[in-house]
């Protein structure tokens, strides 16, 4: 029997990529500075704070917008 199914795929990050995370405790503007099989390292463009987290993002949409935000 067929069903409507939502499929999620892990996002294929690229070093140097500028991203915005919304709706999460990690919300904000980030630059990808490192990638491994299990972790992604990000840097805040304003505070320069660097964080490394288990890969957690899933693709939602591409937008042409100001980065970092005001």
Secondary structure, DSSP 8 states (H G I E B T S, - for coil): ---------B----TT-EEEE-SSTT-EEEEEEEE-SSEEEEE-TTT--EEEEE---B--------SS--
